[in-house]
């Protein structure tokens, strides 16, 4: 009973903080709207093969007699040059875009967060070495670096994801390193050192958990950025390859048919726009909610 009581006391502040965050989230209409949109996108991504009117059009099937038909009752978003239903392909493209964003940001986090925490906590030569390598990567524009890496690795969606992760991990390293430098002078970290806690346990047990809030905010905004960058790489021919129904690739393919089929590029472009906007709004809202300095009660 005493153990349960002590456990409750230890997590009570976190529960209180979570309730406050949820309350502030509901009050922030734009953030709440963005969260609803993202939840709908997740549902579409999960059930895309089942809710698509023409699932066979997602990858292989073609229907030349219905080539470049405008939006109508049968084809809500019209058809492409091969007679495939654009609505079905845009729906399935939601799954591809969200998977790309989540996996890429997760990889960047796995690289950047530990390196930043180690550099900021240990300091000295290790800090200098990690941060100088980070500065080398940061000296290149992220999109340009991603294009160069994707071109070197070869055109594919997997290589595009790897290229984006390699170009973005330094931002997390710098962010977490700044937090770690501040946290290592806190009393709870000094107390952990005083009782002989191993450095790695201090880093991953005390430093990293207390850096989570800014990392979550940055990651939520980067999800939209990854979708936009991956679409740009596919547009340039360095990302997804035909017949993958990736939004950027669909926009790239539709350029030739824009005068005869405006709908071909408009609907994938709108999907990119609203998805990136939703993640950016969510990131802005989370920053206001999780940062005590910007909270509005």
RORO-851627 format. One record per residue (C-alpha): residue number from 1; chain; x, y, z; residue in one letter. Coordinates in steps of 0.05 Angstrom, whole numbers, m for minus. Layout:
REM RORO-851627
<num NUM chaine A xx X yy Y zz Z residu A>;
...
***
This chain:
REM RORO-851627
<num 1 chaine A xx 0 yy 0 zz 0 residu X>;
<num 2 chaine A xx 57 yy 47 zz 17 residu X>;
<num 3 chaine A xx 89 yy 32 zz m50 residu X>;
<num 4 chaine A xx 26 yy 48 zz m87 residu X>;
<num 5 chaine A xx 19 yy 113 zz m47 residu X>;
<num 6 chaine A xx 90 yy 134 zz m62 residu X>;
<num 7 chaine A xx 81 yy 116 zz m135 residu X>;
<num 8 chaine A xx 18 yy 158 zz m139 residu X>;
<num 9 chaine A xx 54 yy 217 zz m106 residu X>;
<num 10 chaine A xx 111 yy 211 zz m156 residu X>;
<num 11 chaine A xx 66 yy 211 zz m218 residu X>;
<num 12 chaine A xx 13 yy 260 zz m190 residu X>;
<num 13 chaine A xx 50 yy 322 zz m217 residu X>;
<num 14 chaine A xx 54 yy 290 zz m286 residu X>;
<num 15 chaine A xx m20 yy 273 zz m286 residu X>;
<num 16 chaine A xx m36 yy 344 zz m266 residu X>;
<num 17 chaine A xx 9 yy 370 zz m321 residu X>;
<num 18 chaine A xx m25 yy 324 zz m372 residu X>;
<num 19 chaine A xx m94 yy 348 zz m351 residu X>;
<num 20 chaine A xx m73 yy 420 zz m357 residu X>;
<num 21 chaine A xx m43 yy 408 zz m426 residu X>;
<num 22 chaine A xx m108 yy 374 zz m450 residu X>;
<num 23 chaine A xx m149 yy 432 zz m423 residu X>;
<num 24 chaine A xx m105 yy 483 zz m459 residu X>;
<num 25 chaine A xx m108 yy 441 zz m522 residu X>;
<num 26 chaine A xx m184 yy 443 zz m523 residu X>;
<num 27 chaine A xx m183 yy 519 zz m513 residu X>;
<num 28 chaine A xx m136 yy 529 zz m572 residu X>;
<num 29 chaine A xx m185 yy 522 zz m630 residu X>;
<num 30 chaine A xx m133 yy 521 zz m686 residu X>;
<num 31 chaine A xx m92 yy 467 zz m652 residu X>;
<num 32 chaine A xx m153 yy 426 zz m636 residu X>;
<num 33 chaine A xx m176 yy 432 zz m708 residu X>;
<num 34 chaine A xx m107 yy 410 zz m732 residu X>;
<num 35 chaine A xx m109 yy 351 zz m685 residu X>;
<num 36 chaine A xx m176 yy 330 zz m713 residu X>;
<num 37 chaine A xx m151 yy 336 zz m784 residu X>;
<num 38 chaine A xx m89 yy 294 zz m768 residu X>;
<num 39 chaine A xx m132 yy 242 zz m734 residu X>;
<num 40 chaine A xx m175 yy 238 zz m797 residu X>;
<num 41 chaine A xx m112 yy 231 zz m839 residu X>;
<num 42 chaine A xx m88 yy 174 zz m795 residu X>;
<num 43 chaine A xx m155 yy 138 zz m803 residu X>;
<num 44 chaine A xx m152 yy 148 zz m878 residu X>;
<num 45 chaine A xx m81 yy 121 zz m880 residu X>;
<num 46 chaine A xx m100 yy 59 zz m840 residu X>;
<num 47 chaine A xx m163 yy 43 zz m880 residu X>;
<num 48 chaine A xx m143 yy 71 zz m948 residu X>;
<num 49 chaine A xx m145 yy 4 zz m985 residu X>;
<num 50 chaine A xx m215 yy m9 zz m959 residu X>;
<num 51 chaine A xx m246 yy 59 zz m969 residu X>;
<num 52 chaine A xx m216 yy 73 zz m1038 residu X>;
<num 53 chaine A xx m271 yy 67 zz m1091 residu X>;
<num 54 chaine A xx m222 yy 35 zz m1140 residu X>;
<num 55 chaine A xx m168 yy m2 zz m1100 residu X>;
<num 56 chaine A xx m141 yy m35 zz m1163 residu X>;
<num 57 chaine A xx m123 yy 34 zz m1190 residu X>;
<num 58 chaine A xx m76 yy 48 zz m1133 residu X>;
<num 59 chaine A xx m17 yy 12 zz m1165 residu X>;
<num 60 chaine A xx m24 yy m33 zz m1225 residu X>;
<num 61 chaine A xx m91 yy m29 zz m1260 residu X>;
<num 62 chaine A xx m101 yy 18 zz m1318 residu X>;
<num 63 chaine A xx m163 yy 40 zz m1355 residu X>;
<num 64 chaine A xx m143 yy 78 zz m1419 residu X>;
<num 65 chaine A xx m214 yy 90 zz m1443 residu X>;
<num 66 chaine A xx m226 yy 134 zz m1382 residu X>;
<num 67 chaine A xx m162 yy 174 zz m1391 residu X>;
<num 68 chaine A xx m163 yy 246 zz m1362 residu X>;
<num 69 chaine A xx m236 yy 247 zz m1344 residu X>;
<num 70 chaine A xx m257 yy 308 zz m1303 residu X>;
<num 71 chaine A xx m285 yy 301 zz m1232 residu X>;
<num 72 chaine A xx m354 yy 271 zz m1232 residu X>;
<num 73 chaine A xx m401 yy 222 zz m1196 residu X>;
<num 74 chaine A xx m359 yy 162 zz m1215 residu X>;
<num 75 chaine A xx m290 yy 191 zz m1206 residu X>;
<num 76 chaine A xx m293 yy 244 zz m1151 residu X>;
<num 77 chaine A xx m224 yy 274 zz m1167 residu X>;
<num 78 chaine A xx m223 yy 254 zz m1241 residu X>;
<num 79 chaine A xx m174 yy 206 zz m1273 residu X>;
<num 80 chaine A xx m101 yy 209 zz m1294 residu X>;
<num 81 chaine A xx m70 yy 195 zz m1362 residu X>;
<num 82 chaine A xx m78 yy 120 zz m1352 residu X>;
<num 83 chaine A xx m150 yy 125 zz m1331 residu X>;
<num 84 chaine A xx m135 yy 112 zz m1257 residu X>;
<num 85 chaine A xx m180 yy 142 zz m1204 residu X>;
<num 86 chaine A xx m142 yy 201 zz m1173 residu X>;
<num 87 chaine A xx m186 yy 200 zz m1110 residu X>;
<num 88 chaine A xx m165 yy 128 zz m1094 residu X>;
<num 89 chaine A xx m92 yy 144 zz m1107 residu X>;
<num 90 chaine A xx m93 yy 207 zz m1064 residu X>;
<num 91 chaine A xx m126 yy 168 zz m1007 residu X>;
<num 92 chaine A xx m71 yy 115 zz m1010 residu X>;
<num 93 chaine A xx m19 yy 170 zz m1017 residu X>;
<num 94 chaine A xx m39 yy 191 zz m946 residu X>;
<num 95 chaine A xx m11 yy 126 zz m920 residu X>;
<num 96 chaine A xx 54 yy 134 zz m958 residu X>;
<num 97 chaine A xx 64 yy 206 zz m936 residu X>;
<num 98 chaine A xx 49 yy 193 zz m862 residu X>;
<num 99 chaine A xx 94 yy 131 zz m861 residu X>;
<num 100 chaine A xx 149 yy 171 zz m894 residu X>;
<num 101 chaine A xx 143 yy 228 zz m844 residu X>;
<num 102 chaine A xx 140 yy 183 zz m782 residu X>;
<num 103 chaine A xx 197 yy 138 zz m802 residu X>;
<num 104 chaine A xx 242 yy 195 zz m824 residu X>;
<num 105 chaine A xx 231 yy 237 zz m762 residu X>;
<num 106 chaine A xx 239 yy 175 zz m718 residu X>;
<num 107 chaine A xx 307 yy 161 zz m750 residu X>;
<num 108 chaine A xx 329 yy 233 zz m743 residu X>;
<num 109 chaine A xx 309 yy 230 zz m669 residu X>;
<num 110 chaine A xx 346 yy 165 zz m658 residu X>;
<num 111 chaine A xx 409 yy 197 zz m684 residu X>;
<num 112 chaine A xx 403 yy 269 zz m660 residu X>;
<num 113 chaine A xx 374 yy 262 zz m589 residu X>;
<num 114 chaine A xx 426 yy 215 zz m560 residu X>;
<num 115 chaine A xx 483 yy 253 zz m592 residu X>;
<num 116 chaine A xx 457 yy 320 zz m565 residu X>;
<num 117 chaine A xx 446 yy 292 zz m495 residu X>;
<num 118 chaine A xx 515 yy 260 zz m493 residu X>;
<num 119 chaine A xx 549 yy 324 zz m518 residu X>;
<num 120 chaine A xx 512 yy 370 zz m471 residu X>;
<num 121 chaine A xx 520 yy 326 zz m409 residu X>;
<num 122 chaine A xx 592 yy 303 zz m416 residu X>;
<num 123 chaine A xx 621 yy 366 zz m446 residu X>;
<num 124 chaine A xx 696 yy 371 zz m461 residu X>;
<num 125 chaine A xx 727 yy 337 zz m521 residu X>;
<num 126 chaine A xx 665 yy 294 zz m535 residu X>;
<num 127 chaine A xx 621 yy 356 zz m537 residu X>;
<num 128 chaine A xx 670 yy 391 zz m584 residu X>;
<num 129 chaine A xx 675 yy 331 zz m631 residu X>;
<num 130 chaine A xx 600 yy 320 zz m636 residu X>;
<num 131 chaine A xx 583 yy 393 zz m646 residu X>;
<num 132 chaine A xx 636 yy 404 zz m699 residu X>;
<num 133 chaine A xx 609 yy 346 zz m739 residu X>;
<num 134 chaine A xx 539 yy 375 zz m728 residu X>;
<num 135 chaine A xx 562 yy 443 zz m753 residu X>;
<num 136 chaine A xx 589 yy 412 zz m816 residu X>;
<num 137 chaine A xx 520 yy 383 zz m832 residu X>;
<num 138 chaine A xx 486 yy 448 zz m812 residu X>;
<num 139 chaine A xx 530 yy 488 zz m860 residu X>;
<num 140 chaine A xx 490 yy 459 zz m918 residu X>;
<num 141 chaine A xx 417 yy 478 zz m932 residu X>;
<num 142 chaine A xx 376 yy 416 zz m911 residu X>;
<num 143 chaine A xx 339 yy 410 zz m977 residu X>;
<num 144 chaine A xx 402 yy 417 zz m1018 residu X>;
<num 145 chaine A xx 438 yy 365 zz m975 residu X>;
<num 146 chaine A xx 378 yy 318 zz m980 residu X>;
<num 147 chaine A xx 378 yy 325 zz m1056 residu X>;
<num 148 chaine A xx 453 yy 310 zz m1060 residu X>;
<num 149 chaine A xx 448 yy 249 zz m1015 residu X>;
<num 150 chaine A xx 386 yy 222 zz m1051 residu X>;
<num 151 chaine A xx 421 yy 232 zz m1118 residu X>;
<num 152 chaine A xx 482 yy 194 zz m1092 residu X>;
<num 153 chaine A xx 442 yy 137 zz m1063 residu X>;
<num 154 chaine A xx 395 yy 130 zz m1122 residu X>;
<num 155 chaine A xx 322 yy 147 zz m1135 residu X>;
<num 156 chaine A xx 275 yy 111 zz m1087 residu X>;
<num 157 chaine A xx 228 yy 129 zz m1031 residu X>;
<num 158 chaine A xx 272 yy 92 zz m980 residu X>;
<num 159 chaine A xx 334 yy 130 zz m1001 residu X>;
<num 160 chaine A xx 295 yy 195 zz m999 residu X>;
<num 161 chaine A xx 275 yy 181 zz m927 residu X>;
<num 162 chaine A xx 347 yy 165 zz m909 residu X>;
<num 163 chaine A xx 372 yy 228 zz m943 residu X>;
<num 164 chaine A xx 322 yy 272 zz m905 residu X>;
<num 165 chaine A xx 339 yy 239 zz m838 residu X>;
<num 166 chaine A xx 414 yy 249 zz m850 residu X>;
<num 167 chaine A xx 403 yy 322 zz m867 residu X>;
<num 168 chaine A xx 357 yy 336 zz m807 residu X>;
<num 169 chaine A xx 387 yy 300 zz m747 residu X>;
<num 170 chaine A xx 436 yy 357 zz m731 residu X>;
<num 171 chaine A xx 377 yy 403 zz m713 residu X>;
<num 172 chaine A xx 356 yy 355 zz m658 residu X>;
<num 173 chaine A xx 427 yy 348 zz m634 residu X>;
<num 174 chaine A xx 435 yy 423 zz m626 residu X>;
<num 175 chaine A xx 366 yy 429 zz m593 residu X>;
<num 176 chaine A xx 378 yy 374 zz m542 residu X>;
<num 177 chaine A xx 449 yy 395 zz m529 residu X>;
<num 178 chaine A xx 426 yy 464 zz m508 residu X>;
<num 179 chaine A xx 375 yy 434 zz m461 residu X>;
<num 180 chaine A xx 426 yy 385 zz m433 residu X>;
<num 181 chaine A xx 477 yy 440 zz m418 residu X>;
<num 182 chaine A xx 424 yy 474 zz m375 residu X>;
<num 183 chaine A xx 399 yy 410 zz m342 residu X>;
<num 184 chaine A xx 467 yy 383 zz m322 residu X>;
<num 185 chaine A xx 474 yy 440 zz m271 residu X>;
<num 186 chaine A xx 407 yy 424 zz m238 residu X>;
<num 187 chaine A xx 406 yy 396 zz m168 residu X>;
<num 188 chaine A xx 375 yy 330 zz m186 residu X>;
<num 189 chaine A xx 431 yy 316 zz m236 residu X>;
<num 190 chaine A xx 484 yy 336 zz m186 residu X>;
<num 191 chaine A xx 452 yy 291 zz m134 residu X>;
<num 192 chaine A xx 452 yy 233 zz m184 residu X>;
<num 193 chaine A xx 527 yy 244 zz m196 residu X>;
<num 194 chaine A xx 540 yy 248 zz m121 residu X>;
<num 195 chaine A xx 511 yy 179 zz m107 residu X>;
<num 196 chaine A xx 552 yy 148 zz m163 residu X>;
<num 197 chaine A xx 500 yy 141 zz m218 residu X>;
<num 198 chaine A xx 534 yy 119 zz m283 residu X>;
<num 199 chaine A xx 538 yy 174 zz m336 residu X>;
<num 200 chaine A xx 495 yy 137 zz m387 residu X>;
<num 201 chaine A xx 440 yy 127 zz m335 residu X>;
<num 202 chaine A xx 442 yy 201 zz m319 residu X>;
<num 203 chaine A xx 437 yy 219 zz m393 residu X>;
<num 204 chaine A xx 380 yy 172 zz m411 residu X>;
<num 205 chaine A xx 346 yy 170 zz m343 residu X>;
<num 206 chaine A xx 348 yy 244 zz m324 residu X>;
<num 207 chaine A xx 371 yy 288 zz m381 residu X>;
<num 208 chaine A xx 333 yy 260 zz m441 residu X>;
<num 209 chaine A xx 265 yy 255 zz m406 residu X>;
<num 210 chaine A xx 269 yy 328 zz m386 residu X>;
<num 211 chaine A xx 285 yy 348 zz m458 residu X>;
<num 212 chaine A xx 222 yy 316 zz m486 residu X>;
<num 213 chaine A xx 177 yy 377 zz m490 residu X>;
<num 214 chaine A xx 217 yy 418 zz m540 residu X>;
<num 215 chaine A xx 234 yy 355 zz m579 residu X>;
<num 216 chaine A xx 160 yy 338 zz m586 residu X>;
<num 217 chaine A xx 145 yy 408 zz m611 residu X>;
<num 218 chaine A xx 201 yy 406 zz m662 residu X>;
<num 219 chaine A xx 183 yy 336 zz m685 residu X>;
<num 220 chaine A xx 110 yy 353 zz m695 residu X>;
<num 221 chaine A xx 129 yy 411 zz m740 residu X>;
<num 222 chaine A xx 181 yy 370 zz m776 residu X>;
<num 223 chaine A xx 129 yy 318 zz m795 residu X>;
<num 224 chaine A xx 98 yy 368 zz m843 residu X>;
<num 225 chaine A xx 167 yy 390 zz m867 residu X>;
<num 226 chaine A xx 186 yy 318 zz m883 residu X>;
<num 227 chaine A xx 123 yy 308 zz m923 residu X>;
<num 228 chaine A xx 138 yy 371 zz m963 residu X>;
<num 229 chaine A xx 212 yy 353 zz m973 residu X>;
<num 230 chaine A xx 196 yy 281 zz m993 residu X>;
<num 231 chaine A xx 145 yy 307 zz m1043 residu X>;
<num 232 chaine A xx 197 yy 355 zz m1070 residu X>;
<num 233 chaine A xx 247 yy 297 zz m1079 residu X>;
<num 234 chaine A xx 194 yy 255 zz m1114 residu X>;
<num 235 chaine A xx 176 yy 315 zz m1157 residu X>;
<num 236 chaine A xx 249 yy 318 zz m1179 residu X>;
<num 237 chaine A xx 251 yy 243 zz m1193 residu X>;
<num 238 chaine A xx 294 yy 226 zz m1132 residu X>;
<num 239 chaine A xx 240 yy 198 zz m1087 residu X>;
<num 240 chaine A xx 181 yy 152 zz m1100 residu X>;
<num 241 chaine A xx 180 yy 120 zz m1169 residu X>;
<num 242 chaine A xx 120 yy 102 zz m1213 residu X>;
<num 243 chaine A xx 70 yy 72 zz m1203 residu X>;
<num 244 chaine A xx 73 yy 91 zz m1129 residu X>;
<num 245 chaine A xx 15 yy 139 zz m1113 residu X>;
<num 246 chaine A xx 59 yy 189 zz m1076 residu X>;
<num 247 chaine A xx 32 yy 260 zz m1076 residu X>;
<num 248 chaine A xx 96 yy 294 zz m1101 residu X>;
<num 249 chaine A xx 104 yy 243 zz m1156 residu X>;
<num 250 chaine A xx 32 yy 253 zz m1178 residu X>;
<num 251 chaine A xx 42 yy 328 zz m1183 residu X>;
<num 252 chaine A xx 106 yy 317 zz m1223 residu X>;
<num 253 chaine A xx 72 yy 269 zz m1271 residu X>;
<num 254 chaine A xx 13 yy 316 zz m1280 residu X>;
<num 255 chaine A xx 54 yy 374 zz m1306 residu X>;
<num 256 chaine A xx 49 yy 350 zz m1378 residu X>;
<num 257 chaine A xx m27 yy 346 zz m1373 residu X>;
<num 258 chaine A xx m42 yy 409 zz m1335 residu X>;
<num 259 chaine A xx m76 yy 446 zz m1392 residu X>;
<num 260 chaine A xx m121 yy 386 zz m1408 residu X>;
<num 261 chaine A xx m131 yy 360 zz m1337 residu X>;
<num 262 chaine A xx m122 yy 413 zz m1283 residu X>;
<num 263 chaine A xx m152 yy 365 zz m1231 residu X>;
<num 264 chaine A xx m93 yy 318 zz m1239 residu X>;
<num 265 chaine A xx m45 yy 364 zz m1203 residu X>;
<num 266 chaine A xx m94 yy 404 zz m1160 residu X>;
<num 267 chaine A xx m118 yy 349 zz m1115 residu X>;
<num 268 chaine A xx m51 yy 318 zz m1096 residu X>;
<num 269 chaine A xx m25 yy 389 zz m1086 residu X>;
<num 270 chaine A xx m83 yy 406 zz m1040 residu X>;
<num 271 chaine A xx m69 yy 342 zz m1001 residu X>;
<num 272 chaine A xx 3 yy 364 zz m990 residu X>;
<num 273 chaine A xx m19 yy 434 zz m971 residu X>;
<num 274 chaine A xx m71 yy 415 zz m919 residu X>;
<num 275 chaine A xx m29 yy 360 zz m888 residu X>;
<num 276 chaine A xx 32 yy 405 zz m879 residu X>;
<num 277 chaine A xx m12 yy 461 zz m853 residu X>;
<num 278 chaine A xx m44 yy 415 zz m802 residu X>;
<num 279 chaine A xx 23 yy 392 zz m775 residu X>;
<num 280 chaine A xx 49 yy 464 zz m772 residu X>;
<num 281 chaine A xx m12 yy 487 zz m734 residu X>;
<num 282 chaine A xx m5 yy 428 zz m686 residu X>;
<num 283 chaine A xx 68 yy 445 zz m674 residu X>;
<num 284 chaine A xx 53 yy 518 zz m660 residu X>;
<num 285 chaine A xx m2 yy 498 zz m612 residu X>;
<num 286 chaine A xx 41 yy 447 zz m575 residu X>;
<num 287 chaine A xx 95 yy 500 zz m567 residu X>;
<num 288 chaine A xx 46 yy 547 zz m534 residu X>;
<num 289 chaine A xx 18 yy 491 zz m490 residu X>;
<num 290 chaine A xx 82 yy 457 zz m468 residu X>;
<num 291 chaine A xx 123 yy 520 zz m457 residu X>;
<num 292 chaine A xx 104 yy 552 zz m390 residu X>;
<num 293 chaine A xx 127 yy 620 zz m415 residu X>;
<num 294 chaine A xx 77 yy 621 zz m472 residu X>;
<num 295 chaine A xx 17 yy 588 zz m438 residu X>;
<num 296 chaine A xx m47 yy 627 zz m438 residu X>;
<num 297 chaine A xx m94 yy 603 zz m383 residu X>;
***
